[in-house]
Amino acid sequence: MKENDVTESEIFDDSATRVVEMGNTIMEQKGDEMIWAIASGMLAGAIQFWLYSRQPCEDPSCEDCTPYSTAELRQEELMEEVMQFIVSSEYLHSPNDRDVGKA
């Protein structure tokens, strides 16, 4: 398989893996106590890249760009995608959450 033959799913998985690896590398360099700053910085960069990638083209009637044709629509799409990732994350619930029952 040539590099150009990769699927969207493979690119998605590779990108997500690289972000996690980058976070781990930065944390190893800066220390565990910086994990929140590292994660927030990575999130800020990811959001900027996502917004950049969703800029509508010059054709105001472009159907592909319709979901991203205004700043408000881009924000709604971003929040919807974020919520999907949150719900599917294995890290959403923690045994240390305050609302976890203790038996």
N, C-alpha and C positions, 0 to 999 in steps of 0.2 A: 504494500500500500504506500503510495507516495504521500508526502506531507500535505499536499493539497486535497487528498482524499479523506481527510479526517471529518468526522461528523460533528454536528453542533453539540451533541451530548458529550463527545470526547473533549471538545474544546472547553465546554462548561466545566467538566470534571477536572481537567488539567488546570484551568484558571483558579478554581476554588482551592485545589490542592496547593498550588504555588503561593496563594495568599496565606494559607495556614502555615506553610513552611517558612515564609518570610516573617510572619509574626513570631514563630518559634525562634528563628535566628536572631531577630532583634531582641527578643526577651533574653536569650542567652548572653547577648552582648551588654544589655542595659540592666538586666536583673528582673527577677519576678515582681518586685515591688512596683515596677513601671508598667505592668500588664494593662492597666486601664488606659493609660496614656497611649500606649502602643495600639491597643484595639481601637480607641477613638480616632487616632490619626489614620489608621488603615481604613476605617469606615468612612471618614471624611474624603479620603482619596478615592475610594470605591464609588461613593455617591457622585463625586465630580466627574469621574470617568463615565458612569452610567448616564448622567444628565447630558454630557457631551455626546455620547453615542446615540441619544434619542432626539437630537436636534432635527426638526422637520426640514425637508428639502425646499427648494424655491417654488415648487408647484403647489399653490394653495388648494388645489383639488386632488392632490395625491392621496389615494385611499390608504396606502401603506403608512403614511404619516399621520392620518387622522387621529389615532389614539394619543399622539404626542404633539398635536398642533398648537397647544397653548401651554404656558408654564403651569397652569393649574392642572391640566390633563396629565402632564408629565409627572407632577407631584403625586397625583392619584395613582397613576400606574406604578410609580416607584413604591409607594406605600403598600399597594396590593401585593407586589412582588416580595417586599420585605416581610409582610405578614405570612406569606406562603412559606418562606424560608424559616421564619421563627417557629411556626407550628410544626414543621417537619424536622426541626433540630433535635438531636439527642441531648442537647444541653439546655433545652427550655426549662425542664423541671430539674430541681436539685434536691437531694435529700436534706439539705440545710435550709430549704425554703421555710418561711414562717408558717405557711398554711399547710404544711405536711403533717399529717397525724402521726403521733408517736404512740406506739403500743407497748 
